[in-house]
Amino acid sequence: MTDFYAILIVAFTVISVINISKTKNKYFEVLLDWIPPILFAYIIPALLVKCFNLDVENIVLSEWSKNFFVPLAILMVMTTLTFKQLQLVGWRPIVVFLSGSFWIALFPVLYFLIFFKGTGSAMIELWKGIPPIVGSWVGGSTSQVVLKEVAETPENLFLTVLILDNILVNIWTIGMFQVIKKTSKINAWLGITDVIPDLEFKGTTQIKVANPNYGVAVLIIISILSYFLPISFVQKIIFLTLTGLILSSFFSIWDQKLILKYSHIIIIIIMAILGLKLNFSYFSFNSDFILLLVIWLISHFIFMVFIAKILKVNAVWVPIASMANVGGIATTPAVTATYKKELMPHAVILAILSMVTGTAWGMLTIWLFKTVIIN
């Protein structure tokens, strides 16, 4: 019965978010200046689950999201990108992204080295909780579990890490929705004049088709078939990303604007499903450890701003790269769409880079801890 209620909540949320985005009201405009419409997809389900006291830990919608909605959204988003558009953005956003990954792996080692090395502090005993966080932020749940085993993180500490990680990532996601809207001010403050190029599809392969929904139907069928591929989730996402990019660049049945519209709706659905498990009620742990995590996240953002300033690249890539590092494959396009929907495919590429490199960054963190701190 819980699954039924969860589906109703998600359906209600999606309809509400779509209507909110269309509302023309001065009071709503003030509200939406602080809370983008898609962010309501994250908040409304959490409030309703709390009000009705539902247990949504093992709902079927989570599996649907991972096995169908996320792959379909990725395929659709990537079908709106061409090789030419990819080249227009260039290498600098990738450098900004990698700097964020590097800082996530390096900062906790520096923090422990400055404040706790040689002190006999109880914090030293918590270092094994750090690698799973690096894995979660840069790579996702798969990297998190792998690094837990490599670092031999105790179960009670891992539970603490899971809860704190969930809370802080949720808060960070909400914050990035707001920050990405302020990037023009950040650019002005930093003296950055870099302009995002026109990414609207204008290629010669774009032609009129009898029914543009045919292209959408093809993408849905491909996504369904991908479910039966004997590969991991990360491999599937990479496969669908390349498939979407090839389809967009070499075939001509796609109505990019229509697909972008549908993909945005699917991302709202994904955000609503994620919002079902949004929970802020477990915040009571080691204050020093919490402080470390907060400073860690904020400094990660500041470091990327510094790199963006050096490279003179548009500051919009900082929140996008941060979400690609910390948020993951589902939330990164959602935050990016708040600024410019045409950048969603590029955000997906950064999120994929995060997925495939997370374990390696975590291994670097473990090696640094054992070499510099625990010796």
C-alpha positions as CSV (number, residue, x, y, z in Angstrom):
1,M,0.0,0.0,0.0
2,T,2.9,2.3,0.7
3,D,4.0,2.0,-3.0
4,F,0.6,3.2,-4.1
5,Y,0.7,6.2,-1.8
6,A,4.3,7.0,-3.0
7,I,3.1,6.9,-6.6
8,L,0.3,9.3,-5.8
9,I,2.6,11.6,-4.0
10,V,5.1,11.7,-7.0
11,A,2.2,12.2,-9.5
12,F,0.8,15.0,-7.4
13,T,4.3,16.6,-7.1
14,V,5.0,16.5,-10.8
15,I,1.6,18.1,-11.7
16,S,2.1,20.7,-9.0
17,V,5.7,21.6,-10.1
18,I,4.6,21.9,-13.7
19,N,1.7,24.2,-12.7
20,I,3.9,26.2,-10.4
21,S,6.4,26.9,-13.2
22,K,3.5,28.2,-15.3
23,T,2.0,30.4,-12.6
24,K,2.1,34.2,-13.3
25,N,1.7,35.8,-9.9
26,K,3.9,38.5,-8.3
27,Y,4.0,36.7,-5.0
28,F,5.0,33.4,-6.7
29,E,7.7,35.2,-8.6
30,V,9.3,36.4,-5.4
31,L,9.1,32.9,-4.0
32,L,10.5,31.3,-7.2
33,D,13.4,33.7,-7.1
34,W,14.6,31.8,-4.0
35,I,13.1,28.4,-4.7
36,P,13.2,27.2,-8.4
37,P,10.1,25.3,-9.4
38,I,12.0,22.0,-9.8
39,L,13.2,22.3,-6.2
40,F,9.6,21.9,-5.1
41,A,9.8,18.4,-6.6
42,Y,12.4,17.7,-3.9
43,I,10.6,19.3,-1.0
44,I,6.9,18.5,-1.5
45,P,7.3,14.7,-1.3
46,A,9.4,15.0,1.8
47,L,6.7,17.1,3.5
48,L,3.9,14.7,2.5
49,V,5.8,11.6,3.6
50,K,6.4,13.3,6.9
51,C,2.7,14.4,7.3
52,F,1.4,10.9,6.5
53,N,4.2,9.2,8.4
54,L,5.0,6.8,5.6
55,D,7.8,4.3,5.5
56,V,9.3,4.7,2.0
57,E,12.7,3.0,2.7
58,N,12.0,0.1,0.3
59,I,9.5,1.4,-2.2
60,V,9.4,0.1,-5.7
61,L,9.7,3.6,-7.2
62,S,13.3,3.7,-6.2
63,E,14.0,0.7,-8.4
64,W,11.9,2.2,-11.2
65,S,13.9,5.4,-11.0
66,K,17.3,3.7,-11.1
67,N,16.4,1.1,-13.8
68,F,14.2,3.2,-16.1
69,F,13.7,6.9,-15.4
70,V,17.4,7.8,-14.8
71,P,18.6,5.9,-17.9
72,L,15.8,7.4,-20.0
73,A,16.6,10.9,-18.8
74,I,20.3,10.5,-19.6
75,L,19.5,9.1,-23.0
76,M,17.1,12.0,-23.8
77,V,19.4,14.7,-22.5
78,M,22.3,13.4,-24.4
79,T,20.3,13.2,-27.6
80,T,20.0,17.0,-27.4
81,L,23.8,17.3,-27.7
82,T,26.0,17.1,-30.8
83,F,29.8,16.7,-31.1
84,K,30.0,20.3,-32.3
85,Q,28.2,21.6,-29.2
86,L,30.5,19.5,-27.0
87,Q,33.5,21.1,-28.6
88,L,32.1,24.6,-28.2
89,V,32.2,24.3,-24.4
90,G,35.9,23.3,-24.3
91,W,38.2,21.8,-21.8
92,R,38.1,24.5,-19.0
93,P,34.8,23.2,-17.4
94,I,36.4,19.8,-17.1
95,V,39.5,21.3,-15.3
96,V,37.1,23.1,-12.9
97,F,35.3,19.8,-12.2
98,L,38.6,17.8,-11.7
99,S,39.8,20.5,-9.3
100,G,36.7,19.9,-7.2
101,S,37.3,16.2,-7.2
102,F,41.0,16.7,-6.3
103,W,40.0,19.0,-3.4
104,I,37.5,16.5,-2.0
105,A,40.2,13.8,-1.9
106,L,42.9,16.1,-0.5
107,F,41.2,18.4,2.0
108,P,40.4,16.0,4.8
109,V,44.1,14.9,4.9
110,L,45.2,18.5,5.2
111,Y,42.5,19.1,7.9
112,F,43.7,16.2,10.0
113,L,47.3,17.1,9.5
114,I,46.8,20.7,10.7
115,F,44.4,20.1,13.6
116,F,44.7,16.5,14.8
117,K,48.1,14.9,13.9
118,G,50.0,14.1,17.1
119,T,47.2,15.3,19.4
120,G,45.8,11.9,20.4
121,S,42.4,13.3,19.5
122,A,39.4,10.9,19.2
123,M,39.0,12.4,15.7
124,I,41.9,10.3,14.5
125,E,39.8,7.2,15.1
126,L,37.2,8.6,12.8
127,W,39.5,8.8,9.7
128,K,38.2,5.5,8.3
129,G,34.8,7.3,7.9
130,I,36.4,9.8,5.4
131,P,37.1,7.5,2.4
132,P,33.4,6.4,2.0
133,I,32.4,10.1,2.0
134,V,35.0,10.8,-0.8
135,G,33.6,7.8,-2.7
136,S,30.0,9.0,-2.2
137,W,30.7,12.6,-3.2
138,V,32.8,11.9,-6.2
139,G,31.7,8.5,-7.4
140,G,28.3,7.6,-5.8
141,S,27.0,4.7,-3.8
142,T,29.1,2.1,-5.6
143,S,32.4,3.8,-4.9
144,Q,31.2,4.5,-1.3
145,V,30.7,0.8,-0.6
146,V,34.0,-0.2,-2.3
147,L,35.9,2.3,-0.2
148,K,34.2,1.3,3.0
149,E,35.7,-2.2,2.5
150,V,39.1,-0.9,1.5
151,A,39.3,1.5,4.5
152,E,37.7,-1.2,6.8
153,T,35.2,1.3,8.1
154,P,33.4,0.0,11.2
155,E,29.7,-0.5,10.7
156,N,28.6,2.0,13.4
157,L,30.9,4.7,11.9
158,F,29.6,3.9,8.4
159,L,26.0,4.3,9.5
160,T,26.9,7.7,10.9
161,V,28.6,8.6,7.6
162,L,25.6,7.5,5.6
163,I,23.2,9.7,7.6
164,L,25.4,12.8,7.7
165,D,26.3,12.4,4.0
166,N,22.6,12.2,3.1
167,I,21.7,15.3,5.1
168,L,24.6,17.4,3.9
169,V,24.2,16.4,0.2
170,N,20.5,17.3,0.4
171,I,21.3,20.7,1.9
172,W,24.1,21.3,-0.6
173,T,21.7,20.5,-3.5
174,I,19.2,23.0,-2.3
175,G,22.0,25.6,-1.9
176,M,23.3,24.9,-5.5
177,F,19.8,25.6,-6.9
178,Q,20.1,29.1,-5.5
179,V,23.8,29.6,-6.3
180,I,23.5,28.7,-10.0
181,K,21.0,31.5,-10.4
182,K,23.5,34.0,-9.0
183,T,26.4,33.1,-11.3
184,S,26.1,36.4,-13.3
185,K,26.8,38.3,-10.1
186,I,29.7,35.9,-9.3
187,N,31.1,36.5,-12.7
188,A,30.9,40.3,-12.2
189,W,32.6,40.0,-8.8
190,L,35.4,37.9,-10.2
191,G,35.8,40.0,-13.4
192,I,35.0,37.0,-15.6
193,T,33.6,37.9,-19.0
194,D,33.4,34.3,-20.5
195,V,30.0,33.8,-22.2
196,I,28.3,30.4,-22.6
197,P,28.1,29.8,-26.4
198,D,24.8,29.4,-28.2
199,L,24.1,25.6,-27.8
200,E,20.7,25.6,-29.5
201,F,20.6,22.8,-32.1
202,K,21.1,24.2,-35.6
203,G,22.8,21.3,-37.4
204,T,22.0,20.0,-40.9
205,T,20.6,16.7,-39.5
206,Q,17.6,18.5,-38.0
207,I,14.7,17.9,-40.3
208,K,10.9,17.9,-40.0
209,V,9.3,14.5,-39.4
210,A,5.7,13.5,-39.7
211,N,5.4,13.0,-35.9
212,P,8.3,14.2,-33.6
213,N,7.0,11.8,-30.9
214,Y,8.4,8.9,-33.0
215,G,11.9,10.0,-31.9
216,V,10.8,10.0,-28.3
217,A,9.3,6.5,-28.7
218,V,12.6,5.2,-30.1
219,L,14.4,6.6,-27.0
220,I,11.9,4.9,-24.6
221,I,12.3,1.6,-26.4
222,I,16.1,1.8,-26.2
223,S,15.9,2.6,-22.5
224,I,13.7,-0.3,-21.8
225,L,16.0,-2.7,-23.8
226,S,19.0,-1.4,-21.8
227,Y,17.4,-2.8,-18.7
228,F,18.2,-6.3,-20.0
229,L,21.9,-5.6,-20.7
230,P,24.1,-7.7,-18.4
231,I,26.2,-4.7,-17.3
232,S,26.5,-2.5,-14.2
233,F,24.6,0.7,-13.7
234,V,27.7,2.9,-14.4
235,Q,28.4,0.9,-17.6
236,K,24.8,1.4,-18.7
237,I,24.9,5.1,-18.1
238,I,28.1,5.4,-20.1
239,F,26.6,3.3,-22.9
240,L,23.4,5.4,-23.1
241,T,25.4,8.6,-23.0
242,L,27.5,7.5,-26.0
243,T,24.3,6.2,-27.7
244,G,22.5,9.5,-27.3
245,L,25.5,11.5,-28.5
246,I,25.8,9.3,-31.7
247,L,22.0,9.4,-32.3
248,S,21.9,13.2,-32.1
249,S,25.0,13.7,-34.3
250,F,24.3,11.3,-37.1
251,F,20.5,10.7,-37.3
252,S,17.7,13.1,-38.2
253,I,14.5,12.1,-36.6
254,W,15.0,14.1,-33.4
255,D,13.1,17.2,-32.3
256,Q,15.6,18.5,-29.8
257,K,13.3,21.0,-28.2
258,L,10.6,18.4,-27.7
259,I,13.0,15.9,-26.3
260,L,14.5,18.5,-23.9
261,K,10.9,19.2,-22.7
262,Y,10.2,15.6,-22.0
263,S,13.6,15.0,-20.4
264,H,12.9,17.9,-18.0
265,I,9.6,16.3,-17.0
266,I,11.4,13.0,-16.3
267,I,14.0,14.8,-14.2
268,I,11.2,16.3,-12.2
269,I,9.9,12.7,-11.6
270,I,13.4,11.6,-10.5
271,M,13.7,14.5,-8.2
272,A,10.3,13.7,-6.7
273,I,11.3,10.1,-6.1
274,L,14.5,11.3,-4.4
275,G,12.5,13.7,-2.3
276,L,10.4,10.9,-0.9
277,K,13.5,9.9,1.2
278,L,14.6,13.4,2.1
279,N,15.0,13.4,5.9
280,F,16.6,15.9,8.2
281,S,15.7,14.3,11.5
282,Y,18.9,12.5,12.4
283,F,21.3,15.4,13.0
284,S,23.1,14.6,16.3
285,F,26.7,13.4,16.0
286,N,30.3,14.3,16.8
287,S,30.4,18.1,16.4
288,D,34.0,18.1,15.3
289,F,33.2,15.6,12.6
290,I,30.2,17.6,11.4
291,L,32.3,20.8,11.3
292,L,34.9,19.0,9.2
293,L,32.2,18.0,6.7
294,V,30.7,21.5,6.5
295,I,34.1,23.2,6.0
296,W,35.1,20.4,3.5
297,L,32.1,21.2,1.3
298,I,32.4,24.9,1.5
299,S,36.1,24.9,0.8
300,H,35.5,22.6,-2.2
301,F,33.3,25.2,-3.7
302,I,35.7,28.1,-2.9
303,F,38.6,26.2,-4.5
304,M,36.7,25.7,-7.7
305,V,35.8,29.4,-7.8
306,F,39.5,30.1,-7.5
307,I,40.2,27.8,-10.4
308,A,37.4,29.3,-12.5
309,K,39.0,32.7,-11.8
310,I,42.4,31.5,-13.0
311,L,41.0,30.0,-16.1
312,K,38.6,32.9,-16.7
313,V,35.8,30.4,-17.3
314,N,32.1,31.3,-16.7
315,A,31.3,30.7,-13.0
316,V,28.2,28.7,-13.8
317,W,30.5,25.7,-14.2
318,V,31.3,25.9,-10.5
319,P,27.9,24.9,-9.1
320,I,27.5,22.5,-12.1
321,A,30.8,20.8,-11.4
322,S,30.1,20.8,-7.6
323,M,26.8,19.0,-8.2
324,A,28.5,16.6,-10.7
325,N,31.0,15.8,-7.8
326,V,28.7,15.8,-4.8
327,G,25.1,15.4,-6.2
328,G,25.4,12.7,-8.8
329,I,23.8,11.8,-12.1
330,A,20.2,12.6,-11.2
331,T,20.5,16.0,-9.5
332,T,23.2,17.5,-11.6
333,P,21.0,18.0,-14.7
334,A,18.1,19.3,-12.5
335,V,20.3,22.0,-11.0
336,T,21.8,22.9,-14.4
337,A,18.3,23.2,-16.0
338,T,17.6,26.0,-13.5
339,Y,20.2,28.1,-15.4
340,K,20.2,26.8,-19.0
341,K,18.5,23.5,-20.2
342,E,20.9,23.2,-23.1
343,L,23.8,22.7,-20.6
344,M,22.2,19.5,-19.2
345,P,24.1,17.1,-21.5
346,H,27.4,18.7,-20.5
347,A,26.5,18.4,-16.8
348,V,25.7,14.7,-17.4
349,I,29.2,14.2,-18.9
350,L,30.8,15.7,-15.8
351,A,28.6,13.6,-13.6
352,I,29.7,10.5,-15.5
353,L,33.3,11.5,-15.0
354,S,32.5,11.6,-11.3
355,M,31.0,8.2,-11.3
356,V,34.0,6.5,-13.1
357,T,36.7,8.3,-11.1
358,G,35.3,8.2,-7.5
359,T,37.0,5.0,-6.3
360,A,40.4,6.2,-7.6
361,W,40.1,9.5,-5.7
362,G,39.1,7.6,-2.6
363,M,42.1,5.3,-2.9
364,L,44.3,8.4,-3.1
365,T,42.7,9.7,0.2
366,I,43.3,6.3,1.9
367,W,46.9,6.3,0.8
368,L,47.5,9.9,2.0
369,F,46.0,9.2,5.4
370,K,48.1,6.1,5.9
371,T,51.2,7.8,4.7
372,V,50.9,11.2,6.3
373,I,48.5,10.9,9.3
374,I,48.5,7.2,10.4
375,N,52.2,6.2,10.5
